């Protein structure tokens, strides 16, 4: 019993010693060192770390103490970094600082990696003269503003990653000179952390007009509430568009009509309640369509009829999805009021489909009329979409007019 008590007391003494060392290290206060023939004296932790000559009470704690002091010292010190790219050097601080650049690097191609570097701001000439740079990674920093002209000289750029910053406003013309750009990340990638996100609630209507080579566009998780009409009209080469986990409630009529090369469209995790008739009619190449986690209660007749290549349709979440990859699937609004879809049973079986298994039945109308499922056709007039055709193949177009 006495031996156990001695061990406990010794352990407590060691813990108390380390606690005192920790406190002294933080405050750089003097503490007593020395043992046996070595006279005890007061030494500041900073002196011990610099000289390495003073000894703590037990020699077996020397390496641990030095490591502790190194970690504590580095915690209070700046953490500068620098990256050489051709003839120029980019520098900053991991704990937060503006991006600095020295030298010239116009002929260097390849990728410039500046991710997770604590960058708080960039200048309009930070990338001046870098006409050969092909990939630029600025994701997961703390950039809030992109000055006009920031990317104007990156004429060979194919890949630009900006997700995970604090950008709230995009100026018209921000990407106008990036005519070779193929991939643009403003929203998050698949497994990226979401602790810091851009919050670009409004996008200028012409923001993507010059990106005629763009193939992949991620705009997810950036708080978009409104999509301007015609915003995607020039993106005829686009293959993948992700608008998921935003606050979009209304889709402008014809907003996707020019995306004839699109094969994947994500609209999940928004607040969409109504789809305009013909929303997807021009998407002849579409294979993947995500509509889950919205507030849709009725789908117009023929919504998916023109999607001849459609292979995956998610009107509700797939229960097998990883919750960490699809956190919005926990929402209660997963199109809960939707009871039927305008798909035949044969087509439901032929594709990968998650949603109601009931096929909608629509009432037949005469020209100039439209009405809901099982209801009486009402005269067309001012309504949700007064300029949109009310009749399609002699079938009532739901919400075409009310």
C-alpha angles and dihedrals in degrees: 000000000000091000092052090048091051091051092051092049092047091050091050090049091052091048091050090049093051091046090053092047090050093051092046091048092054093047096031089232121162119258135182120268133172137077139203110348091359106093115236116247140163115262130177115232091236089057091049091050093048100045103027088203101106114084127216121228094277125035092216089066095055097094093042092050093048090049091049092050092047091053093046093047092050090049090062097039129081116265104216123184136185134194124198116215114178108304096345135074126217117202141176143132128276089221092059133293140142117274112262127195135190131182131017128284110171098137100047115107129184129064130330110206114202100147123139090008101130093248110170099179144002130209127234088249098042090110099028116149095012093127094148099050110118104182131031123186115193097149126135098025130112101257112150103172134038106203118222110276096020093134101023096113097045091094095153095048114132101168128040123176118190103151123128097037131110099254112151103165133041116197120223108261095028091129100023096115095047094093092149095051114128103168127039123179115192091141129049129289123232104281101012120132115261100204090111122032139170114251105207101159093171129040122197110246092237098042094112100030096111096044095094093149095052114128104166125039123176115192098154126134095013099114098251109175101169132037112203115227112262095015092134099034096110096046096093092147095052115128103170127036122177117190096154127139097022132116100257112148102165131041114207114238110268095007091142099034097109096047094096093151095050115124101168128041124177118194097151122130098034134110099253112151101166132037114204113238110266094020093142101026095110096047096096093157097049115129103159123047124174117192099150124127098033133111099254114149101168133026118206118246112269093020092143101023096105094047095095094162096047110135103159124041122174114188088156132021122280106243090218094062117115108253091219091059094044105030092158090066087081089070117110094222096077091143086289094167093054108105102169142020131212093247129111118239089246092057093046087058095044095058135044099265135173119184141066112343094212120103114226121240117210129200119245117244139194121238113293096024137097136175146165129272110298091356136114117274111250127205115268116247140118107352143113096319108010092164094052121091110265097205129054119176090342090298129125111255105219113235091003084125135346 
